[in-house]
Amino acid sequence: MEIIKKYFRNITAEQERQFAALDTLYHEWNAKINVISRKDIDNLYEHHVLHSLAIAKTLTFTKGSRILDFGCGGGFPGIPLAILFPDVTFRLIDGTGKKVMVAREVASAIGLGNVEACHIRGEEEKGQYDFIVSRAVMPLPDLEKIVKKNISRRQQNAMANGIFCLKGGNLDKELMKYRNIVEKTELTTFFTEEWFKEKYLVYLPM
């Protein structure tokens, strides 16, 4: 929990309570349904919560924005972002029902009223959103094909509507198609921990 406060010093007491509650909730759920690698669950805050919040280091979502977390798994990056932006609506979708159930139960347990978690494939999603967020779900060209129908034309944020992806490794081939428009930021720009080396936030305006 301290690592969150290290980088987000202005969180409210309620946000601190919600972030702190994630530890017990994810440990309990992970014992029943493996949504996080059992070797990695003790790194929840650094590897999952703070990792998700890298998006918030790039853009502060405007009040009333709508965000789609594509392939949310157990709730990342959607739940940490929803805690940080209580005036923004988050829809979390995944094709695996058990993972969606965990995300829904965690959001309910900490009182997140701005989260909706749904068991649905991305191809079936019909809603319109300011941004799509995801963590290494699939190659960006494949993701773009599925979600371009879901990007709203109405602009209300400081950055153009589009896709934010958290990815790792060599992305040169994957991003070649977008080389003149995509923005790739190494996460060590935001966080000093060793784990964030060679991990990136990719932004594709649409």
Stockholm file with secondary structure:
# STOCKHOLM 1.0

chainA/1-206         MEIIKKYFRNITAEQERQFAALDTLYHEWNAKINVISRKDIDNLYEHHVLHSLAIAKTLTFTKGSRILDFGCGGGFPGIPLAILFPDVTFRLIDGTGKKVMVAREVASAIGLGNVEACHIRGEEEKGQYDFIVSRAVMPLPDLEKIVKKNISRRQQNAMANGIFCLKGGNLDKELMKYRNIVEKTELTTFFTEEWFKEKYLVYLPM
#=GR chainA/1-206 SS CHHHHHHCTTCCHHHHHHHHHHHHHHHHHHHHSCSSCTTTGGGIIIIIIIHHHHHHHHCCCCTTCEEEEETCTTTTTHHHHHHHCTTSEEEEEESCHHHHHHHHHHHHHTTCTTEEEEECCGGGCCCCBSEEEEESCSCHHHHHHHHGGGBCSCCCSSSCSEEEEEEESCCHHHHGGGTTTCEEEEGGGTCCSGGGTTEEEEEEEC
#=GC SS_cons         CHHHHHHCTTCCHHHHHHHHHHHHHHHHHHHHSCSSCTTTGGGIIIIIIIHHHHHHHHCCCCTTCEEEEETCTTTTTHHHHHHHCTTSEEEEEESCHHHHHHHHHHHHHTTCTTEEEEECCGGGCCCCBSEEEEESCSCHHHHHHHHGGGBCSCCCSSSCSEEEEEEESCCHHHHGGGTTTCEEEEGGGTCCSGGGTTEEEEEEEC
//
